[in-house]
Amino acid sequence: MQIKERAAREGGREELTLVPESLDDLWHLAYVLEPGDRVSGDTTRRIQRADDQMRDTGGQREPMWIALDIEDVEFHKFANRLRVSGVIDDCSREDQLGLHHTLNVEEFDEIAVTKRWKPDQIERVEEAVETADQPEVAIATIEEGEAYIHTVQQYGVEESGTFTGTTGKGEYARGREELFAELGQAVERMDPDAVILAGPGFTKQDALDYFDERNMDFVDRVTTVDTSAAGGRGVHEVLKRGAVEEVQAETRIAEESELIDELMERLGTDEPVAYGIEEVAKAADFGAVETLLVLDERLRKERADEGDWDVDVNDVITSVEQQGGDVTVFSHEFAPGERLRNLGGIAALLRYRLN
């Protein structure tokens, strides 16, 4: 993410001119933009002139600059875009004012966002700026008969490939090497900055030896990690052990995995924690929250006034930050976020027990 300009606006609002540079950045924006915010940028809009109406042509698309009062925001991961819908507040064509429009924001589109920025939202944008130059990491997990490739994104872990083959050595060695070849060729095509090769037993080392013998160009970028399984479970172990953090200084998913594991461990040993909005709010009032865990989905729904909430999560966040606590906003698209959702979408690691 690039922040190209920051400017104060009336009513205590601030305008940030932003350029998303990746799908991760579009995902961040989906949880920063809220109904009532103002976003502006270049777009195209179908304009139907009087002579078009006579022929029922549906009009032609014309380029223009617009500013929207946001009503809805949708992150379309598979279309590589963010759809921002609302009412046109300002436009290079006055006859379009007050009409509805959807601004499709894609990578490298410049937009200006004007709003009363909350501290965690500014932090999220600044984090996206800081992580723009992080290396791309592929996690390849393998055990006898199967292998997987996952890529680490800030919005979650994506499975990029699944491979199966015969197992064992001796007469089955050829099938085994075919599995290694498929996996290695797939990693070569991806050309990541770093590769974590993980799995149980000696299979991963045999695969690495195979890659080395055939001079595959990514071999010098491989780090091996022992895990109890391949696939999603193996990826979770890789993240938990901090292997990704060694090549990506700050990985949101690794942090979330570590925090949710600590939360679950504390729950199992009766150490000081709180979960559910009422318990967490009470802990925040007493200044007992060391680390607040909140689900982005819960935060966004409340800010969009979707649902009936007895306690304002924003007030809890402000209270925690004012008393020196840390706040981590979890992605609902990754496993730790799913586990946090089961606890009501909000929990806290406490400094001390309340009772």
FENTASUL-V570128 format. One record per helix or strand of 3 or more residues. SS is the DSSP state (alpha for helix, beta for strand). FROM is the first residue (numbers start at 1). TO is the last residue. Records with the same first field share a line. If there is no record, write none. Layout:
SS->FROM-TO + FROM-TO
//
This chain:
beta->2-9 + 13-19 + 38-47 + 60-76 + 81-91 + 100-105 + 110-115 + 137-143 + 146-153 + 156-164 + 194-199 + 222-226 + 273-275 + 289-295 + 326-330 + 346-350
alpha->10-12 + 23-30 + 50-55 + 77-79 + 94-96 + 119-133 + 170-190 + 203-213 + 219-221 + 231-240 + 244-246 + 252-269 + 277-285 + 296-303 + 313-322 + 335-341
//
